[in-house]
């Protein structure tokens, strides 16, 4: 079973957060290249799924083609009642529910909302290594208003990194610097961060 313990909690405290019949978003680890098929199978069973994708160029038959690929390779998101998860687990392609020990852990709702907002906005996004510590900013843009992330500079472009802590995965999107306001300023080794003056 896929394991991720983002915060130290006892099994009792995690289990106590669930209420009977309540659906929450969970991350499912699936077989490689089965993301789309598994999501369709779950939707066929009546479950709400979320498979965020991005466009990438892939070489095929000597030519580059633009294709859609999962933002979180080998993972999809699904909303369900954790007490009735057996139909999820027996779905072809599903390997496990991301859990802490043996207790499934729901994805932070604010992180799901942020990724969904990115997909709706149409802003270019792509996978990137997970970043936990860095300079946090809040996006001030109509489509992504209030979303927080880590601001980095890469090859002269300003980018915001949004993370899903449960999966320890991140998504990076390009954005104009005037669309973000700083929350705090901390330095992270190995990441070039914008200084406060550069945001003015």
N, C-alpha and C positions, 0 to 999 in steps of 0.2 A: 504493500500500500504506500502511495506517495505520502511523504511526511514533511510537514512544515510547521514549526512552532514559532510564530512571529513574536509572541509575548509569553512570559512565564505564567501559565495558568494551570490549576489542577483540573483533572478530568471532571470533577464534580461541578466546578464553577463554569466550565465550558458547557456541559450538558444542561446546566440550569438555565442557560440563555435561550434554549429552544422551548417553544410552546407548541402543543399538539396542533397539527393541522396547518401550521405556519410555513410558508414557503420562503426560502432564502436562496441567495445566489451562492453556489459552490463551484469550485474549479475541479474539473475532471481531467485526469491524466488519461490520454488516449494513445492508441498505437500511432506510430509515425505515418504521416500522410493519410490518416483516417479521420482527420478533424472534420472535414465537410460531410463525409458519409455518416459519421456517428451523430453529428448535429442533426442531420436530416432524419435519421432513425428515431432520435429522441423526440423531435417535433412530431413525427408520425404517431408517437405514443401520447401526445398531448402536452408535452413539457415545453416550457419556454427556454430557448437556448440563445446564446450569444457567441458568435464566432467573429471577432474583429479581424479584418484582413488589411493588407497594404499592397500596393502595386510595386513590382520589382521587375528588372530586366533579366531574362534568363536565356542563355545561348542554347539554341536547338537547331540541329541540321545546318550548322554553320551560320545561322542568323540569330540576332537578338530579338526576343519577343517579350512583350509586356504581359506578365501574368499576375494573378492575385495569389498571395501566400498568407498564412496565418501570422498575426502579430505575435502570438505566443505559441510557438511550435510545440506540438504534442499536448496542447491543452485547449479545452473549450469550457465555457461557463454554462451552467444550467441551474434553473430555479426549481426547487422541489422541497418537499417536506422530508427532513432528514430521517424521520422515524419510518418513512415508507420508501427507502432508497433501493430496495432489492430490484425493482424493475429497471432502475438506472444501471446497477452493477452488472446485470445479465445482458445488457445491450451490446451487440457486437462492436468492438473497437474500444470500449471502456476498460481501462486497466485498474483504476482506483479513483476514489474521491480524495482530494488533497486533505490530509488530516494531521493532527497533532497526536502522535501515538496512534491509538485506535479510534480517536474521536474526530469526526469530520469537522472542519473549521470553515465557517462561511467567509466569503470575501467581504472586505470592508465595503459597505454600500457606497461610500463617497468615491472609492476607487473604481467601482463598476460604473457609477454615474459619469466619472471623468473620462473613462475610455469610450463610453457610448457617445458622449458629447463630441469627442474627437472624430469619431466615425461619421457622425451626422454633419460636422462642420466641413468635411471634405479637405481639411488641411493635410498636407503631406506628412505622413508619419512612417516610422520604420522601427524595427526592434533595435535594442541596444543593451549593453551590459547593465545589470542592476546596480543602481547607486543609492545608497542609504543615507549618506551624510554629505552635505554640500550646501550651497546657497539656495535658500528657498525663495520663490517668488509667487505672486498671485497674478494670474492673467486678467487683464482688463480689456476684454473684447466681447462684443455682443454674443457671438456664438459660444465662447468658452468662458463667460464671465464667472470669476470667483474660483476657478480651478487653480490649485497650487501645485508647484513642481520645483525642480532644481534647474537653475539657469546655468548653462555652460556655453563656452565659445569653442567652435570647432571649424578650423580652416576659414576663419574670418566670418562665419555665420553665427548668429545667435540662435540657440536652441533651448527648449524646455524639456526636461526629462520627467515623465510621469511614471510612477512605480506602482506595481501591485505587490505589496509586501508579502502576501501569503505565498505567491509563486516565486518571489525573488527574481522577478523579471521587470523590465522597464520598456517604455516606448518613448522615442524622441521625436519632437516635431519642430520644424523651423518656424520662427515667429519674429516679427519686428520688435526691437527692444522697447519701443515706445508703448507697446501693448502690455507690458508687465510692470508691476510695482514690487519693490523689494520687501521681504518680510524680515529677514535678518541676513547677516553676512558672516559666513564661516568658511574657512579654507579647508579643502579636502586634498590630501596628497594624491598627486597623479591626475588631477582634474583642473583645468584652467578655468577659473571662475571670473566673472565680471566684477570689478571693484565698484563700490557705491557711486563713485563719481561718474562712472561710465554709463550709469542708468539715468543720469540727469539730462 
